[in-house]
Protein backbone atom coordinates (compact mmCIF):
# COMPACT_ATOMS: atom_id res chain seq x y z
CA UNK A 1 0.00 0.00 0.00
CA UNK A 2 1.33 3.42 -0.96
CA UNK A 3 1.26 6.06 1.77
CA UNK A 4 1.38 9.77 0.89
CA UNK A 5 4.50 11.44 2.21
CA UNK A 6 4.96 15.11 2.75
CA UNK A 7 7.43 16.72 0.42
CA UNK A 8 8.28 20.35 0.07
CA UNK A 9 8.96 22.67 -2.80
CA UNK A 10 10.37 26.16 -3.11
CA UNK A 11 8.34 28.65 -5.10
CA UNK A 12 9.74 31.93 -6.42
CA UNK A 13 7.38 34.80 -5.72
CA UNK A 14 6.54 37.54 -8.20
CA UNK A 15 6.59 41.25 -7.31
CA UNK A 16 2.88 41.40 -6.50
CA UNK A 17 3.13 38.43 -4.13
CA UNK A 18 6.22 39.93 -2.46
CA UNK A 19 4.50 43.28 -1.86
CA UNK A 20 1.40 41.59 -0.46
CA UNK A 21 3.54 39.61 2.00
CA UNK A 22 5.54 42.70 2.97
CA UNK A 23 2.30 44.52 3.82
CA UNK A 24 1.25 41.62 6.07
CA UNK A 25 4.05 42.19 8.61
CA UNK A 26 5.30 45.01 10.82
CA UNK A 27 8.86 43.90 11.64
CA UNK A 28 11.80 43.18 9.36
CA UNK A 29 15.57 42.98 9.37
CA UNK A 30 17.74 45.82 8.12
CA UNK A 31 21.08 44.56 6.77
CA UNK A 32 23.98 46.96 6.28
CA UNK A 33 27.74 47.23 6.70
CA UNK A 34 29.19 48.55 9.93
CA UNK A 35 32.98 48.92 10.23
CA UNK A 36 33.42 46.60 7.21
CA UNK A 37 31.33 43.85 8.83
CA UNK A 38 27.73 42.76 8.22
CA UNK A 39 25.23 44.18 10.68
CA UNK A 40 21.56 43.29 11.14
CA UNK A 41 18.94 45.20 13.11
CA UNK A 42 15.38 44.17 13.84
CA UNK A 43 13.15 47.16 12.99
CA UNK A 44 9.54 48.17 12.53
CA UNK A 45 8.64 49.44 9.09
CA UNK A 46 5.86 50.83 6.96
CA UNK A 47 5.39 50.88 3.18
CA UNK A 48 3.93 54.17 1.99
CA UNK A 49 4.35 55.09 -1.66
CA UNK A 50 6.24 51.98 -2.76
CA UNK A 51 9.22 52.16 -0.43
CA UNK A 52 10.26 50.89 2.97
CA UNK A 53 10.22 53.53 5.72
CA UNK A 54 11.97 53.03 9.06
CA UNK A 55 11.76 55.21 12.16
CA UNK A 56 15.00 54.85 14.06
CA UNK A 57 16.72 56.30 17.10
CA UNK A 58 19.87 58.42 17.23
CA UNK A 59 22.44 55.62 17.06
CA UNK A 60 25.65 56.57 15.22
CA UNK A 61 25.10 53.90 12.55
CA UNK A 62 21.79 55.47 11.41
CA UNK A 63 23.41 58.57 9.89
CA UNK A 64 25.92 56.35 8.07
CA UNK A 65 23.08 54.61 6.22
CA UNK A 66 22.39 57.72 4.12
CA UNK A 67 23.01 56.98 0.42
CA UNK A 68 24.33 53.46 1.03
CA UNK A 69 23.06 50.20 -0.41
CA UNK A 70 21.25 48.09 2.18
CA UNK A 71 19.16 44.96 2.27
CA UNK A 72 15.86 44.55 4.06
CA UNK A 73 14.34 41.14 4.82
CA UNK A 74 10.91 40.12 6.07
CA UNK A 75 9.75 36.57 6.66
CA UNK A 76 7.22 34.36 8.34
CA UNK A 77 7.24 30.64 9.01
CA UNK A 78 5.40 27.79 10.67
CA UNK A 79 8.01 25.45 12.16
CA UNK A 80 5.47 22.72 12.84
CA UNK A 81 4.18 22.67 9.28
CA UNK A 82 7.66 23.32 7.80
CA UNK A 83 6.36 26.16 5.66
CA UNK A 84 7.35 29.77 5.34
CA UNK A 85 8.36 32.63 3.11
CA UNK A 86 11.01 35.30 2.83
CA UNK A 87 11.14 38.57 0.88
CA UNK A 88 14.41 40.44 0.39
CA UNK A 89 14.73 44.02 -0.83
CA UNK A 90 17.98 45.60 -1.95
CA UNK A 91 18.10 49.34 -2.44
CA UNK A 92 19.64 52.64 -1.51
CA UNK A 93 18.86 54.03 1.93
CA UNK A 94 18.19 57.72 2.36
CA UNK A 95 17.90 59.71 5.57
CA UNK A 96 14.75 61.84 5.30
CA UNK A 97 15.44 65.42 6.39
CA UNK A 98 12.86 67.41 4.42
CA UNK A 99 10.12 68.54 6.84
CA UNK A 100 7.32 68.23 4.26
CA UNK A 101 8.34 64.67 3.45
CA UNK A 102 8.60 63.84 7.16
CA UNK A 103 5.09 65.19 7.77
CA UNK A 104 3.69 63.21 4.83
CA UNK A 105 5.24 60.02 6.23
CA UNK A 106 3.91 60.57 9.76
CA UNK A 107 1.54 57.67 10.25
CA UNK A 108 0.57 57.02 13.88
CA UNK A 109 -0.23 53.41 12.97
CA UNK A 110 3.44 52.89 11.98
CA UNK A 111 4.94 53.79 15.36
CA UNK A 112 8.05 51.91 16.39
CA UNK A 113 7.71 49.20 19.00
CA UNK A 114 11.11 50.11 20.45
CA UNK A 115 11.21 52.50 23.41
CA UNK A 116 12.64 55.98 23.26
CA UNK A 117 12.61 58.65 20.59
CA UNK A 118 12.48 57.34 17.03
CA UNK A 119 12.82 60.58 15.14
CA UNK A 120 15.33 59.63 12.45
CA UNK A 121 13.47 58.46 9.37
CA UNK A 122 15.14 56.33 6.72
CA UNK A 123 13.63 55.43 3.38
CA UNK A 124 14.76 52.42 1.32
CA UNK A 125 14.07 52.40 -2.40
CA UNK A 126 12.95 48.99 -3.62
CA UNK A 127 15.47 48.54 -6.45
CA UNK A 128 15.49 44.74 -6.28
CA UNK A 129 12.71 42.63 -4.73
CA UNK A 130 12.94 38.85 -4.52
CA UNK A 131 10.88 36.34 -2.61
CA UNK A 132 10.64 32.63 -2.00
CA UNK A 133 8.08 30.43 -0.29
CA UNK A 134 8.55 26.88 0.93
CA UNK A 135 5.40 24.84 1.01
CA UNK A 136 4.42 21.27 1.63
CA UNK A 137 3.15 19.17 -1.22
CA UNK A 138 1.71 15.67 -1.03
CA UNK A 139 3.52 13.01 -3.01
CA UNK A 140 2.95 9.31 -3.24
CA UNK A 141 5.72 6.80 -2.77
Backbone as JSON Lines, residues from 0, in Angstrom:
{"i":0,"aa":"X","n":[0.84,-1.18,0.0],"ca":[0.0,0.0,0.0],"c":[0.88,1.25,0.0]}
{"i":1,"aa":"X","n":[0.57,2.17,-0.89],"ca":[1.33,3.42,-0.96],"c":[0.76,4.41,0.03]}
{"i":2,"aa":"X","n":[1.65,5.05,0.79],"ca":[1.26,6.06,1.77],"c":[1.75,7.41,1.31]}
{"i":3,"aa":"X","n":[0.89,8.45,1.3],"ca":[1.38,9.77,0.89],"c":[2.39,10.29,1.9]}
{"i":4,"aa":"X","n":[3.48,10.82,1.39],"ca":[4.5,11.44,2.21],"c":[4.49,12.93,1.96]}
{"i":5,"aa":"X","n":[4.86,13.67,2.95],"ca":[4.96,15.11,2.75],"c":[6.29,15.44,2.11]}
{"i":6,"aa":"X","n":[6.23,16.2,1.07],"ca":[7.43,16.72,0.42],"c":[7.28,18.23,0.38]}
{"i":7,"aa":"X","n":[8.37,18.9,0.14],"ca":[8.28,20.35,0.07],"c":[8.85,20.83,-1.25]}
{"i":8,"aa":"X","n":[8.43,22.04,-1.59],"ca":[8.96,22.67,-2.8],"c":[9.17,24.14,-2.51]}
{"i":9,"aa":"X","n":[10.1,24.73,-3.24],"ca":[10.37,26.16,-3.11],"c":[9.8,26.86,-4.33]}
{"i":10,"aa":"X","n":[9.0,27.88,-4.06],"ca":[8.34,28.65,-5.1],"c":[8.94,30.05,-5.11]}
{"i":11,"aa":"X","n":[9.32,30.54,-6.29],"ca":[9.74,31.93,-6.42],"c":[8.5,32.8,-6.48]}
{"i":12,"aa":"X","n":[8.53,33.92,-5.78],"ca":[7.38,34.8,-5.72],"c":[7.56,35.96,-6.69]}
{"i":13,"aa":"X","n":[6.46,36.38,-7.31],"ca":[6.54,37.54,-8.2],"c":[6.42,38.82,-7.36]}
{"i":14,"aa":"X","n":[6.59,39.96,-8.01],"ca":[6.59,41.25,-7.31],"c":[5.29,41.47,-6.55]}
{"i":15,"aa":"X","n":[4.17,41.19,-7.16],"ca":[2.88,41.4,-6.5],"c":[2.77,40.57,-5.22]}
{"i":16,"aa":"X","n":[3.17,39.3,-5.31],"ca":[3.13,38.43,-4.13],"c":[4.07,38.96,-3.03]}
{"i":17,"aa":"X","n":[5.26,39.4,-3.43],"ca":[6.22,39.93,-2.46],"c":[5.64,41.15,-1.73]}
{"i":18,"aa":"X","n":[5.06,42.07,-2.48],"ca":[4.5,43.28,-1.86],"c":[3.35,42.96,-0.93]}
{"i":19,"aa":"X","n":[2.51,42.01,-1.33],"ca":[1.4,41.59,-0.46],"c":[1.93,41.02,0.85]}
{"i":20,"aa":"X","n":[2.96,40.19,0.78],"ca":[3.54,39.61,2.0],"c":[4.21,40.68,2.85]}
{"i":21,"aa":"X","n":[4.91,41.61,2.22],"ca":[5.54,42.7,2.97],"c":[4.51,43.5,3.76]}
{"i":22,"aa":"X","n":[3.36,43.74,3.14],"ca":[2.3,44.52,3.82],"c":[1.66,43.75,4.97]}
{"i":23,"aa":"X","n":[1.88,42.44,5.04],"ca":[1.25,41.62,6.07],"c":[2.02,41.62,7.39]}
{"i":24,"aa":"X","n":[3.2,42.22,7.42],"ca":[4.05,42.19,8.61],"c":[4.36,43.6,9.08]}
{"i":25,"aa":"X","n":[4.93,43.71,10.27],"ca":[5.3,45.01,10.82],"c":[6.77,45.1,11.2]}
{"i":26,"aa":"X","n":[7.47,43.96,11.2],"ca":[8.86,43.9,11.64],"c":[9.69,43.21,10.57]}
{"i":27,"aa":"X","n":[10.87,43.77,10.31],"ca":[11.8,43.18,9.36],"c":[13.22,43.35,9.85]}
{"i":28,"aa":"X","n":[14.16,42.89,9.03],"ca":[15.57,42.98,9.37],"c":[16.3,43.89,8.38]}
{"i":29,"aa":"X","n":[16.93,44.91,8.91],"ca":[17.74,45.82,8.12],"c":[19.16,45.28,8.11]}
{"i":30,"aa":"X","n":[19.73,45.12,6.92],"ca":[21.08,44.56,6.77],"c":[21.96,45.63,6.13]}
{"i":31,"aa":"X","n":[23.08,45.93,6.77],"ca":[23.98,46.96,6.28],"c":[25.4,46.62,6.71]}
{"i":32,"aa":"X","n":[26.35,47.44,6.32],"ca":[27.74,47.23,6.7],"c":[28.12,48.22,7.77]}
{"i":33,"aa":"X","n":[28.73,47.7,8.83],"ca":[29.19,48.55,9.93],"c":[30.63,48.19,10.24]}
{"i":34,"aa":"X","n":[31.54,49.13,10.03],"ca":[32.98,48.92,10.23],"c":[33.47,47.7,9.44]}
{"i":35,"aa":"X","n":[33.03,47.64,8.17],"ca":[33.42,46.6,7.21],"c":[32.9,45.21,7.56]}
{"i":36,"aa":"X","n":[31.93,45.13,8.46],"ca":[31.33,43.85,8.83],"c":[29.82,43.9,8.62]}
{"i":37,"aa":"X","n":[29.19,42.76,8.35],"ca":[27.73,42.76,8.22],"c":[27.07,43.07,9.55]}
{"i":38,"aa":"X","n":[26.01,43.84,9.49],"ca":[25.23,44.18,10.68],"c":[23.75,43.98,10.34]}
{"i":39,"aa":"X","n":[22.99,43.53,11.32],"ca":[21.56,43.29,11.14],"c":[20.83,43.88,12.32]}
{"i":40,"aa":"X","n":[19.76,44.63,12.05],"ca":[18.94,45.2,13.11],"c":[17.48,44.85,12.86]}
{"i":41,"aa":"X","n":[16.81,44.42,13.9],"ca":[15.38,44.17,13.84],"c":[14.66,45.51,13.97]}
{"i":42,"aa":"X","n":[13.8,45.84,13.01],"ca":[13.15,47.16,12.99],"c":[11.69,47.05,12.57]}
{"i":43,"aa":"X","n":[10.9,48.01,13.05],"ca":[9.54,48.17,12.53],"c":[9.62,48.93,11.22]}
{"i":44,"aa":"X","n":[8.63,48.74,10.37],"ca":[8.64,49.44,9.09],"c":[7.22,49.7,8.62]}
{"i":45,"aa":"X","n":[7.13,50.6,7.66],"ca":[5.86,50.83,6.96],"c":[6.2,50.9,5.47]}
{"i":46,"aa":"X","n":[5.17,50.9,4.63],"ca":[5.39,50.88,3.18],"c":[4.54,51.91,2.45]}
{"i":47,"aa":"X","n":[4.68,53.17,2.78],"ca":[3.93,54.17,1.99],"c":[4.61,54.4,0.65]}
{"i":48,"aa":"X","n":[3.85,54.67,-0.33],"ca":[4.35,55.09,-1.66],"c":[5.45,54.21,-2.23]}
{"i":49,"aa":"X","n":[5.32,52.89,-2.09],"ca":[6.24,51.98,-2.76],"c":[7.66,51.96,-2.27]}
{"i":50,"aa":"X","n":[7.88,52.23,-1.01],"ca":[9.22,52.16,-0.43],"c":[9.11,51.71,1.01]}
{"i":51,"aa":"X","n":[10.21,51.29,1.57],"ca":[10.26,50.89,2.97],"c":[10.64,52.13,3.78]}
{"i":52,"aa":"X","n":[9.92,52.39,4.86],"ca":[10.22,53.53,5.72],"c":[10.44,53.01,7.14]}
{"i":53,"aa":"X","n":[11.58,53.44,7.71],"ca":[11.97,53.03,9.06],"c":[12.06,54.26,9.94]}
{"i":54,"aa":"X","n":[11.6,54.15,11.17],"ca":[11.76,55.21,12.16],"c":[12.75,54.69,13.19]}
{"i":55,"aa":"X","n":[13.89,55.36,13.25],"ca":[15.0,54.85,14.06],"c":[15.44,55.89,15.08]}
{"i":56,"aa":"X","n":[16.19,55.42,16.07],"ca":[16.72,56.3,17.1],"c":[17.99,56.99,16.64]}
{"i":57,"aa":"X","n":[18.68,57.62,17.56],"ca":[19.87,58.42,17.23],"c":[21.16,57.63,17.39]}
{"i":58,"aa":"X","n":[21.2,56.38,17.03],"ca":[22.44,55.62,17.06],"c":[23.38,56.15,15.96]}
{"i":59,"aa":"X","n":[24.67,56.05,16.18],"ca":[25.65,56.57,15.22],"c":[25.52,55.91,13.85]}
{"i":60,"aa":"X","n":[25.16,54.63,13.82],"ca":[25.1,53.9,12.55],"c":[23.96,54.4,11.66]}
{"i":61,"aa":"X","n":[22.93,55.02,12.21],"ca":[21.79,55.47,11.41],"c":[22.21,56.52,10.39]}
{"i":62,"aa":"X","n":[22.97,57.51,10.81],"ca":[23.41,58.57,9.89],"c":[24.3,58.01,8.78]}
{"i":63,"aa":"X","n":[25.04,56.95,9.08],"ca":[25.92,56.35,8.07],"c":[25.16,55.57,7.0]}
{"i":64,"aa":"X","n":[23.88,55.32,7.22],"ca":[23.08,54.61,6.22],"c":[22.78,55.48,5.0]}
{"i":65,"aa":"X","n":[22.79,56.8,5.18],"ca":[22.39,57.72,4.12],"c":[23.18,57.47,2.84]}
{"i":66,"aa":"X","n":[22.45,57.19,1.76],"ca":[23.01,56.98,0.42],"c":[23.87,55.72,0.29]}
{"i":67,"aa":"X","n":[23.63,54.74,1.15],"ca":[24.33,53.46,1.03],"c":[23.35,52.38,0.58]}
{"i":68,"aa":"X","n":[23.88,51.33,0.0],"ca":[23.06,50.2,-0.41],"c":[22.87,49.3,0.8]}
{"i":69,"aa":"X","n":[21.61,48.96,1.06],"ca":[21.25,48.09,2.18],"c":[20.35,46.97,1.68]}
{"i":70,"aa":"X","n":[20.16,45.99,2.53],"ca":[19.16,44.96,2.27],"c":[18.14,45.02,3.39]}
{"i":71,"aa":"X","n":[16.94,44.58,3.07],"ca":[15.86,44.55,4.06],"c":[15.13,43.23,3.85]}
{"i":72,"aa":"X","n":[14.94,42.47,4.93],"ca":[14.34,41.14,4.82],"c":[13.17,41.02,5.77]}
{"i":73,"aa":"X","n":[12.11,40.41,5.27],"ca":[10.91,40.12,6.07],"c":[10.55,38.66,5.81]}
{"i":74,"aa":"X","n":[10.13,37.97,6.86],"ca":[9.75,36.57,6.66],"c":[8.67,36.16,7.65]}
{"i":75,"aa":"X","n":[8.18,34.99,7.43],"ca":[7.22,34.36,8.34],"c":[7.34,32.86,8.12]}
{"i":76,"aa":"X","n":[7.14,32.09,9.17],"ca":[7.24,30.64,9.01],"c":[6.39,29.93,10.04]}
{"i":77,"aa":"X","n":[6.1,28.68,9.75],"ca":[5.4,27.79,10.67],"c":[6.31,26.58,10.83]}
{"i":78,"aa":"X","n":[7.03,26.52,11.95],"ca":[8.01,25.45,12.16],"c":[7.35,24.08,12.19]}
{"i":79,"aa":"X","n":[6.16,24.01,12.76],"ca":[5.47,22.72,12.84],"c":[5.08,22.19,11.47]}
{"i":80,"aa":"X","n":[4.61,23.08,10.62],"ca":[4.18,22.67,9.28],"c":[5.34,22.66,8.28]}
{"i":81,"aa":"X","n":[6.48,23.22,8.68],"ca":[7.66,23.32,7.8],"c":[7.36,24.13,6.55]}
{"i":82,"aa":"X","n":[6.67,25.25,6.76],"ca":[6.36,26.16,5.66],"c":[6.81,27.56,6.04]}
{"i":83,"aa":"X","n":[6.98,28.4,5.06],"ca":[7.35,29.77,5.34],"c":[7.69,30.52,4.07]}
{"i":84,"aa":"X","n":[8.0,31.79,4.25],"ca":[8.36,32.63,3.11],"c":[9.36,33.68,3.56]}
{"i":85,"aa":"X","n":[10.05,34.24,2.58],"ca":[11.01,35.3,2.83],"c":[11.01,36.24,1.63]}
{"i":86,"aa":"X","n":[11.02,37.54,1.91],"ca":[11.14,38.57,0.88],"c":[12.35,39.42,1.21]}
{"i":87,"aa":"X","n":[13.2,39.65,0.21],"ca":[14.41,40.44,0.39],"c":[14.37,41.62,-0.57]}
{"i":88,"aa":"X","n":[14.66,42.79,-0.04],"ca":[14.73,44.02,-0.83],"c":[16.17,44.52,-0.77]}
{"i":89,"aa":"X","n":[16.68,44.94,-1.9],"ca":[17.98,45.6,-1.95],"c":[17.74,46.97,-2.57]}
{"i":90,"aa":"X","n":[18.29,47.99,-1.93],"ca":[18.1,49.34,-2.44],"c":[18.93,50.34,-1.68]}
{"i":91,"aa":"X","n":[18.88,51.57,-2.13],"ca":[19.64,52.64,-1.51],"c":[18.82,53.25,-0.37]}
{"i":92,"aa":"X","n":[19.48,53.39,0.77],"ca":[18.86,54.03,1.93],"c":[19.07,55.54,1.84]}
{"i":93,"aa":"X","n":[18.1,56.25,2.36],"ca":[18.19,57.72,2.36],"c":[17.61,58.24,3.65]}
{"i":94,"aa":"X","n":[18.37,59.06,4.35],"ca":[17.9,59.71,5.57],"c":[16.96,60.83,5.15]}
{"i":95,"aa":"X","n":[15.74,60.83,5.66],"ca":[14.75,61.84,5.3],"c":[14.93,63.05,6.22]}
{"i":96,"aa":"X","n":[15.23,64.19,5.62],"ca":[15.44,65.42,6.39],"c":[14.43,66.5,6.03]}
{"i":97,"aa":"X","n":[13.81,66.41,4.87],"ca":[12.86,67.41,4.42],"c":[11.6,67.37,5.29]}
{"i":98,"aa":"X","n":[11.24,68.49,5.89],"ca":[10.12,68.54,6.84],"c":[8.79,68.15,6.18]}
{"i":99,"aa":"X","n":[8.57,68.58,4.93],"ca":[7.32,68.23,4.26],"c":[7.22,66.73,4.03]}
{"i":100,"aa":"X","n":[8.33,66.13,3.66],"ca":[8.34,64.67,3.45],"c":[8.14,63.95,4.78]}
{"i":101,"aa":"X","n":[8.77,64.44,5.84],"ca":[8.6,63.84,7.16],"c":[7.14,63.9,7.6]}
{"i":102,"aa":"X","n":[6.5,65.04,7.39],"ca":[5.09,65.19,7.77],"c":[4.23,64.22,6.96]}
{"i":103,"aa":"X","n":[4.5,64.09,5.67],"ca":[3.69,63.21,4.83],"c":[3.86,61.74,5.22]}
{"i":104,"aa":"X","n":[4.99,61.4,5.82],"ca":[5.24,60.02,6.23],"c":[4.8,59.73,7.66]}
{"i":105,"aa":"X","n":[4.3,60.74,8.37],"ca":[3.91,60.57,9.76],"c":[2.6,59.82,9.86]}
{"i":106,"aa":"X","n":[2.7,58.54,10.12],"ca":[1.54,57.67,10.25],"c":[1.53,57.1,11.67]}
{"i":107,"aa":"X","n":[0.6,57.53,12.51],"ca":[0.57,57.02,13.88],"c":[0.46,55.5,13.97]}
{"i":108,"aa":"X","n":[-0.1,54.87,12.96],"ca":[-0.23,53.41,12.97],"c":[1.13,52.73,12.76]}
{"i":109,"aa":"X","n":[2.12,53.47,12.27],"ca":[3.44,52.89,11.98],"c":[4.46,53.24,13.06]}
{"i":110,"aa":"X","n":[4.02,53.45,14.28],"ca":[4.94,53.79,15.36],"c":[5.86,52.62,15.67]}
{"i":111,"aa":"X","n":[7.08,52.94,16.04],"ca":[8.05,51.91,16.39],"c":[7.65,51.21,17.68]}
{"i":112,"aa":"X","n":[7.96,49.96,17.77],"ca":[7.71,49.2,19.0],"c":[8.81,49.46,20.01]}
{"i":113,"aa":"X","n":[9.97,49.9,19.56],"ca":[11.11,50.11,20.45],"c":[10.87,51.35,21.31]}
{"i":114,"aa":"X","n":[11.38,51.33,22.54],"ca":[11.21,52.5,23.41],"c":[12.12,53.65,23.0]}
{"i":115,"aa":"X","n":[11.81,54.81,23.49],"ca":[12.64,55.98,23.26],"c":[12.29,56.71,21.98]}
{"i":116,"aa":"X","n":[12.9,57.86,21.79],"ca":[12.61,58.65,20.59],"c":[13.05,57.91,19.32]}
{"i":117,"aa":"X","n":[12.21,57.97,18.33],"ca":[12.48,57.34,17.03],"c":[12.25,58.4,15.97]}
{"i":118,"aa":"X","n":[13.08,59.44,16.01],"ca":[12.82,60.58,15.14],"c":[13.76,60.69,13.95]}
{"i":119,"aa":"X","n":[14.56,59.68,13.7],"ca":[15.33,59.63,12.45],"c":[14.56,58.71,11.5]}
{"i":120,"aa":"X","n":[14.27,59.22,10.33],"ca":[13.47,58.46,9.37],"c":[14.35,58.11,8.18]}
{"i":121,"aa":"X","n":[14.35,56.83,7.85],"ca":[15.14,56.33,6.72],"c":[14.2,55.69,5.73]}
{"i":122,"aa":"X","n":[14.4,56.0,4.47],"ca":[13.63,55.43,3.38],"c":[14.54,54.49,2.59]}
{"i":123,"aa":"X","n":[14.01,53.35,2.17],"ca":[14.76,52.42,1.32],"c":[14.0,52.26,0.01]}
{"i":124,"aa":"X","n":[14.65,52.62,-1.08],"ca":[14.07,52.4,-2.4],"c":[14.09,50.91,-2.7]}
{"i":125,"aa":"X","n":[13.02,50.41,-3.29],"ca":[12.95,48.99,-3.62],"c":[13.5,48.77,-5.03]}
{"i":126,"aa":"X","n":[14.83,48.72,-5.15],"ca":[15.47,48.54,-6.45],"c":[15.43,47.09,-6.91]}
{"i":127,"aa":"X","n":[15.54,46.17,-5.96],"ca":[15.49,44.74,-6.28],"c":[14.64,44.05,-5.22]}
{"i":128,"aa":"X","n":[13.61,43.33,-5.65],"ca":[12.71,42.63,-4.73],"c":[12.65,41.17,-5.16]}
{"i":129,"aa":"X","n":[13.01,40.28,-4.24],"ca":[12.94,38.85,-4.52],"c":[12.23,38.16,-3.36]}
{"i":130,"aa":"X","n":[11.57,37.08,-3.66],"ca":[10.88,36.34,-2.61],"c":[10.81,34.86,-2.93]}
{"i":131,"aa":"X","n":[10.76,34.09,-1.86],"ca":[10.64,32.63,-2.0],"c":[9.7,32.13,-0.91]}
{"i":132,"aa":"X","n":[8.98,31.07,-1.26],"ca":[8.08,30.43,-0.29],"c":[8.36,28.94,-0.33]}
{"i":133,"aa":"X","n":[8.44,28.33,0.85],"ca":[8.55,26.88,0.93],"c":[7.2,26.36,1.39]}
{"i":134,"aa":"X","n":[6.71,25.39,0.66],"ca":[5.4,24.84,1.01],"c":[5.43,23.33,0.91]}
{"i":135,"aa":"X","n":[4.52,22.72,1.6],"ca":[4.42,21.27,1.63],"c":[3.52,20.82,0.49]}
{"i":136,"aa":"X","n":[3.96,19.8,-0.19],"ca":[3.15,19.17,-1.22],"c":[3.0,17.69,-0.88]}
{"i":137,"aa":"X","n":[1.91,17.1,-1.28],"ca":[1.71,15.67,-1.03],"c":[2.25,14.91,-2.23]}
{"i":138,"aa":"X","n":[3.02,13.88,-1.95],"ca":[3.52,13.01,-3.01],"c":[3.36,11.57,-2.59]}
{"i":139,"aa":"X","n":[3.13,10.73,-3.53],"ca":[2.95,9.31,-3.24],"c":[4.27,8.6,-3.42]}
{"i":140,"aa":"X","n":[4.52,7.63,-2.56],"ca":[5.72,6.8,-2.77],"c":[5.41,5.36,-2.54]}
